[in-house]
């Protein structure tokens, strides 16, 4: 993806599921892959998975299927 102009990142976090008394019941790992590209407009996409491989695969599938958010770039003109 980076060869086609995307800037990518991969983040990790854990969701801790606890009982009412505070005991840790479960740790759910979540990997989030993100990509952004600027080619006059800003395009971005994000995907999550239980493993890095799942997150990257979903991100690639979303890009291939054009499930991408795009916003127009805002340019400030100075006098």
mmJSON file of the N, C-alpha and C atoms, coordinates in Angstrom:
{"data_MODEL":{"atom_site":{
"group_PDB":["ATOM","ATOM","ATOM","ATOM","ATOM","ATOM","ATOM","ATOM","ATOM","ATOM","ATOM","ATOM","ATOM","ATOM","ATOM","ATOM","ATOM","ATOM","ATOM","ATOM","ATOM","ATOM","ATOM","ATOM","ATOM","ATOM","ATOM","ATOM","ATOM","ATOM","ATOM","ATOM","ATOM","ATOM","ATOM","ATOM","ATOM","ATOM","ATOM","ATOM","ATOM","ATOM","ATOM","ATOM","ATOM","ATOM","ATOM","ATOM","ATOM","ATOM","ATOM","ATOM","ATOM","ATOM","ATOM","ATOM","ATOM","ATOM","ATOM","ATOM","ATOM","ATOM","ATOM","ATOM","ATOM","ATOM","ATOM","ATOM","ATOM","ATOM","ATOM","ATOM","ATOM","ATOM","ATOM","ATOM","ATOM","ATOM","ATOM","ATOM","ATOM","ATOM","ATOM","ATOM","ATOM","ATOM","ATOM","ATOM","ATOM","ATOM","ATOM","ATOM","ATOM","ATOM","ATOM","ATOM","ATOM","ATOM","ATOM","ATOM","ATOM","ATOM","ATOM","ATOM","ATOM","ATOM","ATOM","ATOM","ATOM","ATOM","ATOM","ATOM","ATOM","ATOM","ATOM","ATOM","ATOM","ATOM","ATOM","ATOM","ATOM","ATOM","ATOM","ATOM","ATOM","ATOM","ATOM","ATOM","ATOM","ATOM","ATOM","ATOM","ATOM","ATOM","ATOM","ATOM","ATOM","ATOM","ATOM","ATOM","ATOM","ATOM","ATOM","ATOM","ATOM","ATOM","ATOM","ATOM","ATOM","ATOM","ATOM","ATOM","ATOM","ATOM","ATOM","ATOM","ATOM","ATOM","ATOM","ATOM","ATOM","ATOM","ATOM","ATOM","ATOM","ATOM","ATOM","ATOM","ATOM","ATOM","ATOM","ATOM","ATOM","ATOM","ATOM","ATOM","ATOM","ATOM","ATOM","ATOM","ATOM","ATOM","ATOM","ATOM","ATOM","ATOM","ATOM","ATOM","ATOM","ATOM","ATOM","ATOM","ATOM","ATOM","ATOM","ATOM","ATOM","ATOM","ATOM","ATOM","ATOM","ATOM","ATOM","ATOM","ATOM","ATOM","ATOM","ATOM","ATOM","ATOM","ATOM","ATOM","ATOM","ATOM","ATOM","ATOM","ATOM","ATOM","ATOM","ATOM","ATOM","ATOM","ATOM","ATOM","ATOM","ATOM","ATOM","ATOM","ATOM","ATOM","ATOM","ATOM","ATOM","ATOM","ATOM","ATOM","ATOM"],
"id":[1,2,3,4,5,6,7,8,9,10,11,12,13,14,15,16,17,18,19,20,21,22,23,24,25,26,27,28,29,30,31,32,33,34,35,36,37,38,39,40,41,42,43,44,45,46,47,48,49,50,51,52,53,54,55,56,57,58,59,60,61,62,63,64,65,66,67,68,69,70,71,72,73,74,75,76,77,78,79,80,81,82,83,84,85,86,87,88,89,90,91,92,93,94,95,96,97,98,99,100,101,102,103,104,105,106,107,108,109,110,111,112,113,114,115,116,117,118,119,120,121,122,123,124,125,126,127,128,129,130,131,132,133,134,135,136,137,138,139,140,141,142,143,144,145,146,147,148,149,150,151,152,153,154,155,156,157,158,159,160,161,162,163,164,165,166,167,168,169,170,171,172,173,174,175,176,177,178,179,180,181,182,183,184,185,186,187,188,189,190,191,192,193,194,195,196,197,198,199,200,201,202,203,204,205,206,207,208,209,210,211,212,213,214,215,216,217,218,219,220,221,222,223,224,225,226,227,228,229,230,231,232,233,234,235,236,237],
"type_symbol":["N","C","C","N","C","C","N","C","C","N","C","C","N","C","C","N","C","C","N","C","C","N","C","C","N","C","C","N","C","C","N","C","C","N","C","C","N","C","C","N","C","C","N","C","C","N","C","C","N","C","C","N","C","C","N","C","C","N","C","C","N","C","C","N","C","C","N","C","C","N","C","C","N","C","C","N","C","C","N","C","C","N","C","C","N","C","C","N","C","C","N","C","C","N","C","C","N","C","C","N","C","C","N","C","C","N","C","C","N","C","C","N","C","C","N","C","C","N","C","C","N","C","C","N","C","C","N","C","C","N","C","C","N","C","C","N","C","C","N","C","C","N","C","C","N","C","C","N","C","C","N","C","C","N","C","C","N","C","C","N","C","C","N","C","C","N","C","C","N","C","C","N","C","C","N","C","C","N","C","C","N","C","C","N","C","C","N","C","C","N","C","C","N","C","C","N","C","C","N","C","C","N","C","C","N","C","C","N","C","C","N","C","C","N","C","C","N","C","C","N","C","C","N","C","C","N","C","C","N","C","C","N","C","C","N","C","C"],
"label_atom_id":["N","CA","C","N","CA","C","N","CA","C","N","CA","C","N","CA","C","N","CA","C","N","CA","C","N","CA","C","N","CA","C","N","CA","C","N","CA","C","N","CA","C","N","CA","C","N","CA","C","N","CA","C","N","CA","C","N","CA","C","N","CA","C","N","CA","C","N","CA","C","N","CA","C","N","CA","C","N","CA","C","N","CA","C","N","CA","C","N","CA","C","N","CA","C","N","CA","C","N","CA","C","N","CA","C","N","CA","C","N","CA","C","N","CA","C","N","CA","C","N","CA","C","N","CA","C","N","CA","C","N","CA","C","N","CA","C","N","CA","C","N","CA","C","N","CA","C","N","CA","C","N","CA","C","N","CA","C","N","CA","C","N","CA","C","N","CA","C","N","CA","C","N","CA","C","N","CA","C","N","CA","C","N","CA","C","N","CA","C","N","CA","C","N","CA","C","N","CA","C","N","CA","C","N","CA","C","N","CA","C","N","CA","C","N","CA","C","N","CA","C","N","CA","C","N","CA","C","N","CA","C","N","CA","C","N","CA","C","N","CA","C","N","CA","C","N","CA","C","N","CA","C","N","CA","C","N","CA","C","N","CA","C","N","CA","C","N","CA","C","N","CA","C","N","CA","C"],
"label_alt_id":[null,null,null,null,null,null,null,null,null,null,null,null,null,null,null,null,null,null,null,null,null,null,null,null,null,null,null,null,null,null,null,null,null,null,null,null,null,null,null,null,null,null,null,null,null,null,null,null,null,null,null,null,null,null,null,null,null,null,null,null,null,null,null,null,null,null,null,null,null,null,null,null,null,null,null,null,null,null,null,null,null,null,null,null,null,null,null,null,null,null,null,null,null,null,null,null,null,null,null,null,null,null,null,null,null,null,null,null,null,null,null,null,null,null,null,null,null,null,null,null,null,null,null,null,null,null,null,null,null,null,null,null,null,null,null,null,null,null,null,null,null,null,null,null,null,null,null,null,null,null,null,null,null,null,null,null,null,null,null,null,null,null,null,null,null,null,null,null,null,null,null,null,null,null,null,null,null,null,null,null,null,null,null,null,null,null,null,null,null,null,null,null,null,null,null,null,null,null,null,null,null,null,null,null,null,null,null,null,null,null,null,null,null,null,null,null,null,null,null,null,null,null,null,null,null,null,null,null,null,null,null,null,null,null,null,null,null],
"label_comp_id":["UNK","UNK","UNK","UNK","UNK","UNK","UNK","UNK","UNK","UNK","UNK","UNK","UNK","UNK","UNK","UNK","UNK","UNK","UNK","UNK","UNK","UNK","UNK","UNK","UNK","UNK","UNK","UNK","UNK","UNK","UNK","UNK","UNK","UNK","UNK","UNK","UNK","UNK","UNK","UNK","UNK","UNK","UNK","UNK","UNK","UNK","UNK","UNK","UNK","UNK","UNK","UNK","UNK","UNK","UNK","UNK","UNK","UNK","UNK","UNK","UNK","UNK","UNK","UNK","UNK","UNK","UNK","UNK","UNK","UNK","UNK","UNK","UNK","UNK","UNK","UNK","UNK","UNK","UNK","UNK","UNK","UNK","UNK","UNK","UNK","UNK","UNK","UNK","UNK","UNK","UNK","UNK","UNK","UNK","UNK","UNK","UNK","UNK","UNK","UNK","UNK","UNK","UNK","UNK","UNK","UNK","UNK","UNK","UNK","UNK","UNK","UNK","UNK","UNK","UNK","UNK","UNK","UNK","UNK","UNK","UNK","UNK","UNK","UNK","UNK","UNK","UNK","UNK","UNK","UNK","UNK","UNK","UNK","UNK","UNK","UNK","UNK","UNK","UNK","UNK","UNK","UNK","UNK","UNK","UNK","UNK","UNK","UNK","UNK","UNK","UNK","UNK","UNK","UNK","UNK","UNK","UNK","UNK","UNK","UNK","UNK","UNK","UNK","UNK","UNK","UNK","UNK","UNK","UNK","UNK","UNK","UNK","UNK","UNK","UNK","UNK","UNK","UNK","UNK","UNK","UNK","UNK","UNK","UNK","UNK","UNK","UNK","UNK","UNK","UNK","UNK","UNK","UNK","UNK","UNK","UNK","UNK","UNK","UNK","UNK","UNK","UNK","UNK","UNK","UNK","UNK","UNK","UNK","UNK","UNK","UNK","UNK","UNK","UNK","UNK","UNK","UNK","UNK","UNK","UNK","UNK","UNK","UNK","UNK","UNK","UNK","UNK","UNK","UNK","UNK","UNK","UNK","UNK","UNK","UNK","UNK","UNK"],
"label_asym_id":["A","A","A","A","A","A","A","A","A","A","A","A","A","A","A","A","A","A","A","A","A","A","A","A","A","A","A","A","A","A","A","A","A","A","A","A","A","A","A","A","A","A","A","A","A","A","A","A","A","A","A","A","A","A","A","A","A","A","A","A","A","A","A","A","A","A","A","A","A","A","A","A","A","A","A","A","A","A","A","A","A","A","A","A","A","A","A","A","A","A","A","A","A","A","A","A","A","A","A","A","A","A","A","A","A","A","A","A","A","A","A","A","A","A","A","A","A","A","A","A","A","A","A","A","A","A","A","A","A","A","A","A","A","A","A","A","A","A","A","A","A","A","A","A","A","A","A","A","A","A","A","A","A","A","A","A","A","A","A","A","A","A","A","A","A","A","A","A","A","A","A","A","A","A","A","A","A","A","A","A","A","A","A","A","A","A","A","A","A","A","A","A","A","A","A","A","A","A","A","A","A","A","A","A","A","A","A","A","A","A","A","A","A","A","A","A","A","A","A","A","A","A","A","A","A","A","A","A","A","A","A","A","A","A","A","A","A"],
"label_entity_id":["1","1","1","1","1","1","1","1","1","1","1","1","1","1","1","1","1","1","1","1","1","1","1","1","1","1","1","1","1","1","1","1","1","1","1","1","1","1","1","1","1","1","1","1","1","1","1","1","1","1","1","1","1","1","1","1","1","1","1","1","1","1","1","1","1","1","1","1","1","1","1","1","1","1","1","1","1","1","1","1","1","1","1","1","1","1","1","1","1","1","1","1","1","1","1","1","1","1","1","1","1","1","1","1","1","1","1","1","1","1","1","1","1","1","1","1","1","1","1","1","1","1","1","1","1","1","1","1","1","1","1","1","1","1","1","1","1","1","1","1","1","1","1","1","1","1","1","1","1","1","1","1","1","1","1","1","1","1","1","1","1","1","1","1","1","1","1","1","1","1","1","1","1","1","1","1","1","1","1","1","1","1","1","1","1","1","1","1","1","1","1","1","1","1","1","1","1","1","1","1","1","1","1","1","1","1","1","1","1","1","1","1","1","1","1","1","1","1","1","1","1","1","1","1","1","1","1","1","1","1","1","1","1","1","1","1","1"],
"label_seq_id":[1,1,1,2,2,2,3,3,3,4,4,4,5,5,5,6,6,6,7,7,7,8,8,8,9,9,9,10,10,10,11,11,11,12,12,12,13,13,13,14,14,14,15,15,15,16,16,16,17,17,17,18,18,18,19,19,19,20,20,20,21,21,21,22,22,22,23,23,23,24,24,24,25,25,25,26,26,26,27,27,27,28,28,28,29,29,29,30,30,30,31,31,31,32,32,32,33,33,33,34,34,34,35,35,35,36,36,36,37,37,37,38,38,38,39,39,39,40,40,40,41,41,41,42,42,42,43,43,43,44,44,44,45,45,45,46,46,46,47,47,47,48,48,48,49,49,49,50,50,50,51,51,51,52,52,52,53,53,53,54,54,54,55,55,55,56,56,56,57,57,57,58,58,58,59,59,59,60,60,60,61,61,61,62,62,62,63,63,63,64,64,64,65,65,65,66,66,66,67,67,67,68,68,68,69,69,69,70,70,70,71,71,71,72,72,72,73,73,73,74,74,74,75,75,75,76,76,76,77,77,77,78,78,78,79,79,79],
"pdbx_PDB_ins_code":[null,null,null,null,null,null,null,null,null,null,null,null,null,null,null,null,null,null,null,null,null,null,null,null,null,null,null,null,null,null,null,null,null,null,null,null,null,null,null,null,null,null,null,null,null,null,null,null,null,null,null,null,null,null,null,null,null,null,null,null,null,null,null,null,null,null,null,null,null,null,null,null,null,null,null,null,null,null,null,null,null,null,null,null,null,null,null,null,null,null,null,null,null,null,null,null,null,null,null,null,null,null,null,null,null,null,null,null,null,null,null,null,null,null,null,null,null,null,null,null,null,null,null,null,null,null,null,null,null,null,null,null,null,null,null,null,null,null,null,null,null,null,null,null,null,null,null,null,null,null,null,null,null,null,null,null,null,null,null,null,null,null,null,null,null,null,null,null,null,null,null,null,null,null,null,null,null,null,null,null,null,null,null,null,null,null,null,null,null,null,null,null,null,null,null,null,null,null,null,null,null,null,null,null,null,null,null,null,null,null,null,null,null,null,null,null,null,null,null,null,null,null,null,null,null,null,null,null,null,null,null,null,null,null,null,null,null],
"Cartn_x":[0.816,0.0,0.865,1.968,2.823,3.437,3.66,4.193,3.192,1.907,0.894,0.483,1.301,1.094,0.379,0.026,-0.643,0.378,0.061,0.84,0.085,0.739,0.038,0.564,-0.329,0.042,-0.686,-0.125,-0.74,-0.666,-1.822,-1.889,-2.464,-2.061,-2.544,-3.177,-4.281,-4.871,-5.551,-5.81,-6.5,-7.769,-8.85,-10.084,-10.123,-10.216,-10.266,-11.717,-12.174,-13.53,-13.423,-14.137,-14.05,-15.414,-15.369,-16.58,-16.948,-18.14,-18.569,-17.641,-16.995,-16.086,-14.674,-14.464,-13.179,-12.245,-12.634,-11.778,-11.691,-10.494,-10.288,-10.804,-11.782,-12.369,-11.761,-11.454,-10.982,-10.218,-9.212,-8.474,-8.688,-9.245,-9.537,-8.565,-7.614,-6.668,-7.332,-7.007,-7.534,-6.403,-6.221,-5.247,-6.005,-5.534,-6.169,-5.149,-5.436,-4.596,-5.273,-4.48,-5.015,-4.139,-4.772,-4.031,-4.611,-3.732,-4.18,-3.313,-3.917,-3.209,-3.71,-2.778,-3.152,-2.733,-3.725,-3.447,-4.344,-4.36,-5.256,-6.445,-6.937,-7.943,-7.344,-7.856,-7.379,-8.275,-7.682,-8.406,-7.887,-8.792,-8.364,-9.295,-8.75,-9.494,-8.883,-9.713,-9.244,-9.957,-9.256,-9.833,-9.246,-10.037,-9.596,-9.684,-8.884,-8.914,-8.277,-8.43,-7.867,-6.376,-5.839,-4.405,-3.963,-2.659,-2.195,-2.551,-2.444,-2.755,-4.215,-5.127,-6.55,-6.805,-6.175,-6.367,-5.829,-4.611,-4.037,-4.876,-5.337,-6.144,-7.448,-8.102,-9.349,-9.1,-7.999,-7.652,-7.437,-6.679,-6.421,-7.723,-8.595,-9.888,-10.733,-10.72,-11.49,-10.952,-9.636,-9.046,-9.382,-9.231,-9.526,-10.989,-11.883,-13.319,-13.749,-12.791,-13.058,-13.949,-13.824,-14.528,-13.609,-13.458,-12.505,-13.265,-12.907,-13.469,-12.567,-13.158,-12.386,-12.986,-12.117,-12.55,-11.758,-12.431,-11.763,-10.756,-9.645,-8.621,-9.056,-8.803,-9.108,-7.811,-7.86,-6.669,-6.967,-6.055,-6.187,-5.364,-5.995,-5.29,-4.877,-3.67,-3.208,-3.165,-3.561,-3.583,-2.199],
"Cartn_y":[-1.185,0.0,1.256,1.21,2.389,2.704,1.7,1.939,2.685,2.574,3.294,4.606,5.077,6.398,6.461,5.317,5.318,5.395,6.143,6.166,5.28,4.27,3.294,3.289,2.911,2.731,1.504,0.929,-0.206,0.056,0.017,0.264,-0.95,-1.103,-2.205,-1.647,-2.251,-1.922,-3.165,-3.141,-4.255,-3.744,-4.459,-4.189,-5.158,-4.618,-5.451,-5.595,-6.83,-7.124,-7.533,-6.816,-7.068,-7.4,-8.174,-8.484,-7.258,-7.27,-6.141,-5.898,-6.952,-6.79,-6.383,-6.155,-5.691,-6.768,-8.035,-9.121,-9.079,-9.297,-9.341,-10.673,-10.618,-11.819,-12.189,-11.159,-11.426,-10.222,-10.492,-9.45,-9.694,-8.688,-8.82,-7.933,-8.548,-7.741,-7.191,-5.954,-5.332,-4.614,-4.973,-4.321,-3.441,-2.209,-1.282,-0.834,-1.126,-0.698,0.505,1.526,2.729,3.111,3.739,4.229,5.581,6.461,7.761,8.143,8.916,9.352,10.744,11.584,12.92,13.073,13.275,13.513,14.644,15.72,16.832,16.798,15.618,15.373,14.395,14.398,13.468,12.24,11.065,9.801,9.001,8.311,7.501,6.309,5.291,4.07,3.422,2.747,2.059,0.721,-0.264,-1.592,-2.2,-3.034,-3.668,-5.18,-5.848,-7.3,-7.806,-9.079,-9.696,-9.947,-9.926,-10.099,-9.028,-8.756,-7.793,-8.236,-9.526,-10.048,-9.807,-10.0,-9.744,-8.268,-7.391,-5.955,-5.518,-5.982,-5.619,-6.167,-7.409,-8.023,-7.253,-6.857,-6.1,-4.721,-4.088,-2.783,-2.888,-3.892,-4.094,-4.358,-5.18,-5.478,-4.214,-3.364,-2.117,-1.178,-1.082,-0.233,-0.8,-2.111,-2.735,-2.567,-2.55,-2.395,-0.926,-0.027,1.424,1.858,1.186,1.626,2.6,3.762,4.772,6.063,6.753,8.069,9.109,10.092,11.162,12.505,13.426,14.786,15.756,16.795,17.828,18.558,18.831,19.579,21.031,21.573,22.968,23.754,24.735,25.557,26.968,27.479,28.842,29.767,30.793,31.767,32.939,33.368,34.526,35.731,36.873,38.085,38.542],
"Cartn_z":[0.0,0.0,0.0,0.713,0.773,-0.586,-1.399,-2.747,-3.62,-3.301,-4.074,-3.402,-2.449,-1.877,-0.541,0.037,1.332,2.458,3.504,4.751,5.719,6.269,7.098,8.528,9.456,10.857,11.396,12.448,13.127,14.623,15.296,16.735,17.445,18.714,19.543,20.804,21.199,22.506,23.048,24.322,24.984,25.637,25.436,26.162,27.338,28.549,29.749,30.179,30.264,30.721,32.186,33.036,34.473,35.061,36.145,36.899,37.736,38.291,39.133,40.317,40.801,41.936,41.507,40.218,39.728,39.213,39.376,38.886,37.359,36.853,35.418,34.881,33.987,33.422,32.07,31.279,29.922,29.393,28.588,27.887,26.397,25.72,24.294,23.522,22.802,22.026,20.767,20.43,19.217,18.491,17.243,16.379,15.396,15.217,14.291,13.256,11.995,10.879,10.226,9.928,9.303,8.115,7.131,5.97,5.565,5.145,4.641,3.45,2.553,1.35,0.982,0.576,0.133,-1.322,-2.179,-3.601,-4.102,-3.339,-3.604,-2.662,-2.356,-1.326,-0.333,0.882,1.907,1.905,1.689,1.732,2.919,3.605,4.738,4.92,5.576,5.847,7.093,7.887,9.09,9.214,9.771,9.968,11.234,11.906,13.148,13.03,13.853,13.899,15.171,15.433,16.629,16.533,15.297,15.056,14.065,14.008,13.007,11.582,11.316,9.989,9.605,10.554,10.288,10.0,10.768,10.575,9.213,8.845,7.546,6.404,6.527,5.463,5.262,6.354,6.239,5.639,6.04,5.489,3.976,3.556,2.125,1.376,1.956,1.323,1.197,2.213,2.165,1.084,0.954,-0.078,-1.456,-1.63,-2.923,-3.326,-2.337,-2.599,-2.593,-2.507,-2.496,-1.336,-0.204,1.002,1.744,1.14,1.583,1.847,2.91,3.201,2.538,1.9,1.272,1.658,2.033,2.354,1.497,1.112,0.329,1.197,0.625,1.348,1.505,2.641,2.9,2.74,1.889,1.69,2.193,2.981,3.495,2.617,2.136,1.33,2.199,2.031,2.787,1.861,2.366,1.522,1.124],
"occupancy":[1.0,1.0,1.0,1.0,1.0,1.0,1.0,1.0,1.0,1.0,1.0,1.0,1.0,1.0,1.0,1.0,1.0,1.0,1.0,1.0,1.0,1.0,1.0,1.0,1.0,1.0,1.0,1.0,1.0,1.0,1.0,1.0,1.0,1.0,1.0,1.0,1.0,1.0,1.0,1.0,1.0,1.0,1.0,1.0,1.0,1.0,1.0,1.0,1.0,1.0,1.0,1.0,1.0,1.0,1.0,1.0,1.0,1.0,1.0,1.0,1.0,1.0,1.0,1.0,1.0,1.0,1.0,1.0,1.0,1.0,1.0,1.0,1.0,1.0,1.0,1.0,1.0,1.0,1.0,1.0,1.0,1.0,1.0,1.0,1.0,1.0,1.0,1.0,1.0,1.0,1.0,1.0,1.0,1.0,1.0,1.0,1.0,1.0,1.0,1.0,1.0,1.0,1.0,1.0,1.0,1.0,1.0,1.0,1.0,1.0,1.0,1.0,1.0,1.0,1.0,1.0,1.0,1.0,1.0,1.0,1.0,1.0,1.0,1.0,1.0,1.0,1.0,1.0,1.0,1.0,1.0,1.0,1.0,1.0,1.0,1.0,1.0,1.0,1.0,1.0,1.0,1.0,1.0,1.0,1.0,1.0,1.0,1.0,1.0,1.0,1.0,1.0,1.0,1.0,1.0,1.0,1.0,1.0,1.0,1.0,1.0,1.0,1.0,1.0,1.0,1.0,1.0,1.0,1.0,1.0,1.0,1.0,1.0,1.0,1.0,1.0,1.0,1.0,1.0,1.0,1.0,1.0,1.0,1.0,1.0,1.0,1.0,1.0,1.0,1.0,1.0,1.0,1.0,1.0,1.0,1.0,1.0,1.0,1.0,1.0,1.0,1.0,1.0,1.0,1.0,1.0,1.0,1.0,1.0,1.0,1.0,1.0,1.0,1.0,1.0,1.0,1.0,1.0,1.0,1.0,1.0,1.0,1.0,1.0,1.0,1.0,1.0,1.0,1.0,1.0,1.0,1.0,1.0,1.0,1.0,1.0,1.0],
"B_iso_or_equiv":[0.0,0.0,0.0,0.0,0.0,0.0,0.0,0.0,0.0,0.0,0.0,0.0,0.0,0.0,0.0,0.0,0.0,0.0,0.0,0.0,0.0,0.0,0.0,0.0,0.0,0.0,0.0,0.0,0.0,0.0,0.0,0.0,0.0,0.0,0.0,0.0,0.0,0.0,0.0,0.0,0.0,0.0,0.0,0.0,0.0,0.0,0.0,0.0,0.0,0.0,0.0,0.0,0.0,0.0,0.0,0.0,0.0,0.0,0.0,0.0,0.0,0.0,0.0,0.0,0.0,0.0,0.0,0.0,0.0,0.0,0.0,0.0,0.0,0.0,0.0,0.0,0.0,0.0,0.0,0.0,0.0,0.0,0.0,0.0,0.0,0.0,0.0,0.0,0.0,0.0,0.0,0.0,0.0,0.0,0.0,0.0,0.0,0.0,0.0,0.0,0.0,0.0,0.0,0.0,0.0,0.0,0.0,0.0,0.0,0.0,0.0,0.0,0.0,0.0,0.0,0.0,0.0,0.0,0.0,0.0,0.0,0.0,0.0,0.0,0.0,0.0,0.0,0.0,0.0,0.0,0.0,0.0,0.0,0.0,0.0,0.0,0.0,0.0,0.0,0.0,0.0,0.0,0.0,0.0,0.0,0.0,0.0,0.0,0.0,0.0,0.0,0.0,0.0,0.0,0.0,0.0,0.0,0.0,0.0,0.0,0.0,0.0,0.0,0.0,0.0,0.0,0.0,0.0,0.0,0.0,0.0,0.0,0.0,0.0,0.0,0.0,0.0,0.0,0.0,0.0,0.0,0.0,0.0,0.0,0.0,0.0,0.0,0.0,0.0,0.0,0.0,0.0,0.0,0.0,0.0,0.0,0.0,0.0,0.0,0.0,0.0,0.0,0.0,0.0,0.0,0.0,0.0,0.0,0.0,0.0,0.0,0.0,0.0,0.0,0.0,0.0,0.0,0.0,0.0,0.0,0.0,0.0,0.0,0.0,0.0,0.0,0.0,0.0,0.0,0.0,0.0,0.0,0.0,0.0,0.0,0.0,0.0],
"pdbx_formal_charge":[null,null,null,null,null,null,null,null,null,null,null,null,null,null,null,null,null,null,null,null,null,null,null,null,null,null,null,null,null,null,null,null,null,null,null,null,null,null,null,null,null,null,null,null,null,null,null,null,null,null,null,null,null,null,null,null,null,null,null,null,null,null,null,null,null,null,null,null,null,null,null,null,null,null,null,null,null,null,null,null,null,null,null,null,null,null,null,null,null,null,null,null,null,null,null,null,null,null,null,null,null,null,null,null,null,null,null,null,null,null,null,null,null,null,null,null,null,null,null,null,null,null,null,null,null,null,null,null,null,null,null,null,null,null,null,null,null,null,null,null,null,null,null,null,null,null,null,null,null,null,null,null,null,null,null,null,null,null,null,null,null,null,null,null,null,null,null,null,null,null,null,null,null,null,null,null,null,null,null,null,null,null,null,null,null,null,null,null,null,null,null,null,null,null,null,null,null,null,null,null,null,null,null,null,null,null,null,null,null,null,null,null,null,null,null,null,null,null,null,null,null,null,null,null,null,null,null,null,null,null,null,null,null,null,null,null,null],
"auth_seq_id":[1,1,1,2,2,2,3,3,3,4,4,4,5,5,5,6,6,6,7,7,7,8,8,8,9,9,9,10,10,10,11,11,11,12,12,12,13,13,13,14,14,14,15,15,15,16,16,16,17,17,17,18,18,18,19,19,19,20,20,20,21,21,21,22,22,22,23,23,23,24,24,24,25,25,25,26,26,26,27,27,27,28,28,28,29,29,29,30,30,30,31,31,31,32,32,32,33,33,33,34,34,34,35,35,35,36,36,36,37,37,37,38,38,38,39,39,39,40,40,40,41,41,41,42,42,42,43,43,43,44,44,44,45,45,45,46,46,46,47,47,47,48,48,48,49,49,49,50,50,50,51,51,51,52,52,52,53,53,53,54,54,54,55,55,55,56,56,56,57,57,57,58,58,58,59,59,59,60,60,60,61,61,61,62,62,62,63,63,63,64,64,64,65,65,65,66,66,66,67,67,67,68,68,68,69,69,69,70,70,70,71,71,71,72,72,72,73,73,73,74,74,74,75,75,75,76,76,76,77,77,77,78,78,78,79,79,79],
"auth_comp_id":["UNK","UNK","UNK","UNK","UNK","UNK","UNK","UNK","UNK","UNK","UNK","UNK","UNK","UNK","UNK","UNK","UNK","UNK","UNK","UNK","UNK","UNK","UNK","UNK","UNK","UNK","UNK","UNK","UNK","UNK","UNK","UNK","UNK","UNK","UNK","UNK","UNK","UNK","UNK","UNK","UNK","UNK","UNK","UNK","UNK","UNK","UNK","UNK","UNK","UNK","UNK","UNK","UNK","UNK","UNK","UNK","UNK","UNK","UNK","UNK","UNK","UNK","UNK","UNK","UNK","UNK","UNK","UNK","UNK","UNK","UNK","UNK","UNK","UNK","UNK","UNK","UNK","UNK","UNK","UNK","UNK","UNK","UNK","UNK","UNK","UNK","UNK","UNK","UNK","UNK","UNK","UNK","UNK","UNK","UNK","UNK","UNK","UNK","UNK","UNK","UNK","UNK","UNK","UNK","UNK","UNK","UNK","UNK","UNK","UNK","UNK","UNK","UNK","UNK","UNK","UNK","UNK","UNK","UNK","UNK","UNK","UNK","UNK","UNK","UNK","UNK","UNK","UNK","UNK","UNK","UNK","UNK","UNK","UNK","UNK","UNK","UNK","UNK","UNK","UNK","UNK","UNK","UNK","UNK","UNK","UNK","UNK","UNK","UNK","UNK","UNK","UNK","UNK","UNK","UNK","UNK","UNK","UNK","UNK","UNK","UNK","UNK","UNK","UNK","UNK","UNK","UNK","UNK","UNK","UNK","UNK","UNK","UNK","UNK","UNK","UNK","UNK","UNK","UNK","UNK","UNK","UNK","UNK","UNK","UNK","UNK","UNK","UNK","UNK","UNK","UNK","UNK","UNK","UNK","UNK","UNK","UNK","UNK","UNK","UNK","UNK","UNK","UNK","UNK","UNK","UNK","UNK","UNK","UNK","UNK","UNK","UNK","UNK","UNK","UNK","UNK","UNK","UNK","UNK","UNK","UNK","UNK","UNK","UNK","UNK","UNK","UNK","UNK","UNK","UNK","UNK","UNK","UNK","UNK","UNK","UNK","UNK"],
"auth_asym_id":["A","A","A","A","A","A","A","A","A","A","A","A","A","A","A","A","A","A","A","A","A","A","A","A","A","A","A","A","A","A","A","A","A","A","A","A","A","A","A","A","A","A","A","A","A","A","A","A","A","A","A","A","A","A","A","A","A","A","A","A","A","A","A","A","A","A","A","A","A","A","A","A","A","A","A","A","A","A","A","A","A","A","A","A","A","A","A","A","A","A","A","A","A","A","A","A","A","A","A","A","A","A","A","A","A","A","A","A","A","A","A","A","A","A","A","A","A","A","A","A","A","A","A","A","A","A","A","A","A","A","A","A","A","A","A","A","A","A","A","A","A","A","A","A","A","A","A","A","A","A","A","A","A","A","A","A","A","A","A","A","A","A","A","A","A","A","A","A","A","A","A","A","A","A","A","A","A","A","A","A","A","A","A","A","A","A","A","A","A","A","A","A","A","A","A","A","A","A","A","A","A","A","A","A","A","A","A","A","A","A","A","A","A","A","A","A","A","A","A","A","A","A","A","A","A","A","A","A","A","A","A","A","A","A","A","A","A"],
"auth_atom_id":["N","CA","C","N","CA","C","N","CA","C","N","CA","C","N","CA","C","N","CA","C","N","CA","C","N","CA","C","N","CA","C","N","CA","C","N","CA","C","N","CA","C","N","CA","C","N","CA","C","N","CA","C","N","CA","C","N","CA","C","N","CA","C","N","CA","C","N","CA","C","N","CA","C","N","CA","C","N","CA","C","N","CA","C","N","CA","C","N","CA","C","N","CA","C","N","CA","C","N","CA","C","N","CA","C","N","CA","C","N","CA","C","N","CA","C","N","CA","C","N","CA","C","N","CA","C","N","CA","C","N","CA","C","N","CA","C","N","CA","C","N","CA","C","N","CA","C","N","CA","C","N","CA","C","N","CA","C","N","CA","C","N","CA","C","N","CA","C","N","CA","C","N","CA","C","N","CA","C","N","CA","C","N","CA","C","N","CA","C","N","CA","C","N","CA","C","N","CA","C","N","CA","C","N","CA","C","N","CA","C","N","CA","C","N","CA","C","N","CA","C","N","CA","C","N","CA","C","N","CA","C","N","CA","C","N","CA","C","N","CA","C","N","CA","C","N","CA","C","N","CA","C","N","CA","C","N","CA","C","N","CA","C","N","CA","C","N","CA","C","N","CA","C","N","CA","C"],
"pdbx_PDB_model_num":[1,1,1,1,1,1,1,1,1,1,1,1,1,1,1,1,1,1,1,1,1,1,1,1,1,1,1,1,1,1,1,1,1,1,1,1,1,1,1,1,1,1,1,1,1,1,1,1,1,1,1,1,1,1,1,1,1,1,1,1,1,1,1,1,1,1,1,1,1,1,1,1,1,1,1,1,1,1,1,1,1,1,1,1,1,1,1,1,1,1,1,1,1,1,1,1,1,1,1,1,1,1,1,1,1,1,1,1,1,1,1,1,1,1,1,1,1,1,1,1,1,1,1,1,1,1,1,1,1,1,1,1,1,1,1,1,1,1,1,1,1,1,1,1,1,1,1,1,1,1,1,1,1,1,1,1,1,1,1,1,1,1,1,1,1,1,1,1,1,1,1,1,1,1,1,1,1,1,1,1,1,1,1,1,1,1,1,1,1,1,1,1,1,1,1,1,1,1,1,1,1,1,1,1,1,1,1,1,1,1,1,1,1,1,1,1,1,1,1,1,1,1,1,1,1,1,1,1,1,1,1,1,1,1,1,1,1]
}}}
